């Protein structure tokens, strides 16, 4: 299951880009994003097709808000043709959306904050911000989204510059055997790959924070 949302407007960038469309995988917290000049329904469909369906397959469900870019016949038909269960969140009562939506909302808030800080250079910063999220352990899964998708950690640029042991001894032919050995020697990481385990962690965390007020990222934008 994926969630999709819109961020902005940001300062005008090249190509008159002012907005960012973001998709988040609910299990791994993997995040995809793209800068846009306009946020029409067609743009949303194109982004979802290229960045989610063509890379990760068709999700069973898509959680979105009630913005007109999503809540229209064209987008509904697009999802129906792919047999995607389209689920709309409640803007008036965000607590009713479930703990996963609230956690994804916090990711969006952090993403928007970092892009706001970049000011006019936010388009150039977007890939770096997404990369940072993908290679940083999440509080719920205790793993990086990159590891949960590829069963190995990403080799970071800093590891090349300082010549770490992992970089010096990297061998493509050893990737699969190393993954098997890693899972055998580090069984504590195995539960993070189990969906039930992650859902239980999210439920427990949500219960502990049930009284907290969830602040949403504004998506009150015009096409």
N, C-alpha and C positions, 0 to 999 in steps of 0.2 A: 504494500500500500504506500502511495506517495501523497504528499501534500504540495500544493502550488499556490504561490502568492505573488503580489506585485509590490515593489518598493519604489519610493520617490514621491515627488520629483526631486532630482538632484540638479546641481548647477549644469547648465547647458554644456555639452561636450561635442566633440567632432561628430559630424553627421546628425546634428541636432538631437543627440541621444540624451534623455533625461530620466529614464526609468530602468529598473532592473526586474526581470522576471526570474523567480527562484523556484526550484523544485527540490523537495527533501524526501528521501526514502525513510519511512517510519522506523524500520528495524535497524539499519546500519547508521543512519544519520548522514549518509552521503548526500552532498549538496551540489546541484547544478545551477548555473546562473548565466544570464545573458543580458547585455545592455540593449535597450530599445529606444527608438525615437517616438514611437506611438505604441499604445497598448490595446490594439484591437483584438477581437476574438480570433481573427485569422493568424495574427502574430503569436497568440498564445497556443493555438493548435500546432503551428509550425515548430515552435520551441519544444513543446511536449513530444512531438513526433521525433524530432531529430535528437534531442538530448536525453530522452527517457526511453521511448519505445525502441528506437533503433540501436540503443546502447545496452539496455538492460531487459528488454522484452516488455510485453504488455502487462501492466499491473492489474491486480484484481479490483482495486478501488482507488479513487482519486478524491482527496479532501480539499475543498476550495471554499472561498467565501462567496457572498451573494453579489459580488461586483458584476456589472453588466457585461464585462468581457467574458465571464464564465456562464452567467445565468441567461442564456439565450438559446434559441433553437439550433443554431449552427453548431455551437460547442456541445450541446446535449447530443446532437446527432453524431458528431465526431466520436464521442465517448461510447454511444450506443453501438456504433458500427464496430468498435473494438471490444465490445462486451465489458466495458469498464463501469463499475458501480460508482456513479457520481454522487458524492456526499457533500452537502452544504453545511458550513458551520454557522453557529448562531452568534451574530455580532452583538446583540443586546445582552446575551448571557454566555460569555466566553467560558465560564466554568462548566457549562453543559457540554462542551465540545470534547471532553475527555483529557486525560493527562498527557497523551502523546501530542495532541494539537498544541497544548500549552507549552510543552517543551520545545516543539518546533518554532513556536512563536518567539521564544527566548533566543533561538538561533537567529531568526530574522532580525530581531532587535539588535543583536550584536553585529550582524552583517551590516545593517543600515548605519550603525554608529561608526564603524570603521570606514565606510565609504563616505560618510559625511565629513570625517576628519581629513580625508584625502582632497576635499574641495574639488577644484577643476580637474584634478588628475584621477578622479575616481574610476574612470573607464580602464585606465592602465592598472589600477590597483585591484580591480575585480578578480582577475585570475589568481593573484597572489593571496587575496583573502579567502577565496574558495579552496586553494591549495592548503592554506593554514588549517581550515576547518577539517579537511579530509585527512590530515596527518596529525591531528591532535586528539588524544584520548577523550572520549565523551564520558560525562559523569555517570550516565546510566549503564552503558555497555562496558565501561572501563577499558575500551579498546578504541583504536582509531578507525574511522570509517574505511580508510584504505585497507586495513588489515581484514576487516569483516567482509570486504568485497573480494580481495585477492588472496587472502590467507598468507600474506607476507607483508612486512612493513616496507614502506617506500624508502628508497635511497635518497636522502636529502642532499641538496647542493653543498651544504656545509660539510657533509661527510667526505665529499670529494676534495674540498679545499684543504681540510686538515688531515686527510689520508687516514681515516679510521680503519680499524681491523676489518670491519664488515665490508668496507669499500675495497680494500686491498685484496681481499680473498673472495670477492664476488665471482661466482661461476654460474652461468645460465643453466648448465646441465645438472647442477645440484639443487635447483629450486624445489622441485617436487619432493625429492628425498629429504631435503632439509625441513620442508613443511611437515612431513610425517614424523620426523624425529622431534621437531619442536613440539608438536602436539603430544607426543608420547612423554617427553621430558617435562612439559609444562602443562599438566592436566588442569591447572587452575584457570587457564585461558579458554579451555574447551567450553565451559558453560556459557561464555559470552556469545558463542555461536549458536546457542539454542534459543529459539524464539520464545518459548515458554519462560525461560529464565529471565530474558529481558523484559517481558511483559509483567512478570511478577515484581521485578525491581521497579518498574515504572509505576505500578499500582501502589507499592509501598511508599515510594517517594511522593506520589500525588496525595496519598492519605495524610502524610505528615505535613503537607503544605496546603491542605484543603481550605484553610481559612485565609490564605494569602490572596490578595487581589492581583489578578493577572492583567497586565497592561498590554494592549495589542498595538501593533504597528499600523499606523494609518494607511489605508489603501483607498481613500476617498479621492479617486482621480478620474479624470474624464478621458474618454477615448480620443 
